[in-house]
Amino acid sequence: MEDIGFMCARCGGEVHDVTHNREGSLDGVGYRHNRRVEPWDHELELAVGEPAPQDPDCDFCGAPEPSWLYYPTLDPDDTDMFEVELDTTHLSDDDTAVAVLNMLYPWYACDTCSVLVADRNIDKLIDRALERTPVAEDGPVDETTVRARLRGSLSVFFTTRPGRPQPSRAV
């Protein structure tokens, strides 16, 4: 084993720690799947091991083999404060922290979602994600929570991404 770290025992996916800071103080640490939005089909089952390598999927709907990549537009050398228009309505501290972390990583998009991104159609992006991965009635979260998580992550995406994507093979 070369890259032992935190992983989800249920899906084998990589897990990251998320710190919660309010006005310069550490409020706590949580653990999340390393995905744009925490999966709504299962809860994280924290384990130590070597996470399974995963091929990139569309970060909007989960479709395989995405064609497009959106890079963050934040300048890492810019130390000035910046503001992000983040809709945190109905988001927990964990969900808010993950939505903000989404500013730091590129997003993959399939052809369909890339068109919806160009149209800035958040509602259709959310609907598409829920069509591809419906919320189970007996799942760990309800559809209202999933929609809030998606809206929070997408509000960060649209605040921190340019309008034109790059081909995903550029990675």
C-alpha positions as CSV (number, residue, x, y, z in Angstrom):
1,M,0.0,0.0,0.0
2,E,1.5,3.3,-1.1
3,D,-1.2,5.9,-0.5
4,I,-2.8,4.9,2.8
5,G,-5.3,7.5,3.9
6,F,-8.9,8.0,4.8
7,M,-11.5,6.3,2.5
8,C,-15.1,5.4,2.6
9,A,-15.5,1.7,3.5
10,R,-18.8,1.6,1.5
11,C,-17.7,3.0,-1.9
12,G,-13.9,2.9,-1.6
13,G,-13.7,6.6,-2.5
14,E,-11.2,9.0,-1.2
15,V,-12.1,11.1,1.9
16,H,-10.9,14.5,2.9
17,D,-10.9,16.3,6.2
18,V,-12.8,19.6,6.4
19,T,-12.1,22.2,9.0
20,H,-14.8,24.5,10.3
21,N,-13.5,28.0,11.0
22,R,-15.5,31.0,12.2
23,E,-13.8,34.3,12.8
24,G,-10.3,32.8,13.2
25,S,-11.2,29.9,15.6
26,L,-11.3,26.2,14.8
27,D,-14.9,25.0,15.5
28,G,-14.3,21.4,14.5
29,V,-13.1,18.9,11.9
30,G,-15.3,16.7,9.7
31,Y,-14.8,14.2,7.0
32,R,-16.3,14.2,3.5
33,H,-16.2,12.2,0.3
34,N,-13.8,13.8,-2.2
35,R,-16.6,14.7,-4.6
36,R,-18.2,18.0,-5.5
37,V,-21.4,17.2,-3.6
38,E,-21.5,14.6,-0.8
39,P,-23.2,11.5,-2.2
40,W,-26.8,11.2,-1.2
41,D,-27.1,7.4,-1.8
42,H,-25.0,6.5,1.2
43,E,-23.5,8.0,4.3
44,L,-19.7,8.1,4.7
45,E,-18.3,5.1,6.4
46,L,-14.8,6.3,7.5
47,A,-12.0,3.8,7.2
48,V,-8.2,3.9,6.8
49,G,-6.8,2.3,3.7
50,E,-5.9,2.9,0.1
51,P,-8.8,4.6,-1.7
52,A,-9.8,3.1,-5.1
53,P,-8.7,5.1,-8.1
54,Q,-11.7,6.6,-9.8
55,D,-12.1,7.7,-13.4
56,P,-13.5,11.2,-13.6
57,D,-17.3,11.5,-14.1
58,C,-19.3,14.6,-14.8
59,D,-19.3,16.6,-11.5
60,F,-22.7,17.9,-12.3
61,C,-24.7,14.7,-13.1
62,G,-22.3,11.8,-12.7
63,A,-22.2,10.8,-16.4
64,P,-19.0,8.8,-17.4
65,E,-16.3,10.1,-19.6
66,P,-16.9,13.9,-19.3
67,S,-15.7,16.0,-22.3
68,W,-15.1,19.4,-20.6
69,L,-13.1,20.8,-17.8
70,Y,-13.7,24.1,-15.9
71,Y,-10.7,25.5,-14.1
72,P,-11.0,27.8,-11.1
73,T,-10.5,31.4,-11.8
74,L,-9.1,32.4,-8.4
75,D,-5.6,33.6,-8.5
76,P,-3.5,31.7,-5.8
77,D,-1.0,34.6,-5.6
78,D,-3.8,37.1,-4.8
79,T,-3.8,37.4,-1.0
80,D,-6.6,39.9,-0.8
81,M,-9.9,38.9,0.6
82,F,-12.6,37.9,-1.9
83,E,-16.3,37.4,-1.7
84,V,-18.3,34.5,-3.0
85,E,-22.0,34.6,-3.5
86,L,-22.9,31.3,-1.8
87,D,-26.5,30.3,-1.2
88,T,-26.2,28.6,2.2
89,T,-29.9,28.3,2.9
90,H,-30.5,24.9,4.5
91,L,-26.8,23.9,4.4
92,S,-25.1,22.5,7.4
93,D,-21.6,23.6,8.4
94,D,-20.1,20.5,6.7
95,D,-22.0,21.2,3.4
96,T,-21.0,24.9,3.5
97,A,-17.4,24.0,4.0
98,V,-17.5,21.5,1.1
99,A,-19.2,24.0,-1.2
100,V,-16.4,26.6,-0.5
101,L,-13.7,23.9,-1.1
102,N,-15.1,23.4,-4.5
103,M,-13.5,26.7,-5.5
104,L,-10.1,25.1,-5.4
105,Y,-10.6,22.2,-7.9
106,P,-11.4,21.9,-11.6
107,W,-14.9,20.6,-12.5
108,Y,-15.6,18.0,-15.2
109,A,-18.7,18.3,-17.4
110,C,-20.4,16.1,-19.9
111,D,-21.7,17.6,-23.2
112,T,-25.2,18.1,-21.9
113,C,-24.2,19.7,-18.6
114,S,-21.7,21.9,-20.4
115,V,-24.6,23.4,-22.4
116,L,-26.6,23.9,-19.2
117,V,-23.6,25.6,-17.6
118,A,-23.3,27.9,-20.6
119,D,-26.9,28.8,-20.1
120,R,-26.3,29.2,-16.4
121,N,-29.3,27.0,-15.8
122,I,-28.9,25.8,-12.2
123,D,-32.4,24.4,-11.9
124,K,-31.9,22.1,-14.9
125,L,-28.5,21.0,-13.7
126,I,-30.0,20.0,-10.4
127,D,-32.9,18.2,-12.1
128,R,-30.5,16.3,-14.4
129,A,-28.4,15.2,-11.4
130,L,-31.5,13.9,-9.6
131,E,-32.8,12.2,-12.8
132,R,-29.5,10.3,-13.1
133,T,-29.2,9.6,-9.4
134,P,-32.6,9.8,-7.7
135,V,-32.9,10.3,-4.0
136,A,-34.0,7.1,-2.3
137,E,-37.0,7.4,0.0
138,D,-35.1,5.5,2.8
139,G,-31.8,7.2,2.1
140,P,-29.6,9.2,4.5
141,V,-30.9,12.6,3.3
142,D,-34.1,13.8,1.7
143,E,-34.5,15.5,-1.7
144,T,-34.8,19.0,-0.1
145,T,-31.3,18.6,1.5
146,V,-29.8,17.2,-1.8
147,R,-31.2,20.2,-3.7
148,A,-29.8,22.6,-1.1
149,R,-26.3,20.9,-1.4
150,L,-26.4,21.1,-5.2
151,R,-27.5,24.7,-5.2
152,G,-24.8,25.7,-2.7
153,S,-22.0,23.9,-4.7
154,L,-23.3,25.3,-8.0
155,S,-23.5,28.8,-6.6
156,V,-19.8,28.6,-5.8
157,F,-19.0,27.1,-9.2
158,F,-20.7,29.9,-11.1
159,T,-19.0,32.5,-8.9
160,T,-15.5,31.1,-9.5
161,R,-15.5,29.8,-13.1
162,P,-15.2,31.3,-16.5
163,G,-17.8,30.8,-19.1
164,R,-15.7,28.7,-21.5
165,P,-14.5,25.2,-20.6
166,Q,-11.3,23.4,-21.8
167,P,-11.4,19.9,-23.4
168,S,-11.1,17.4,-20.5
169,R,-8.1,15.6,-22.1
170,A,-6.1,18.7,-21.2
171,V,-5.7,17.4,-17.6
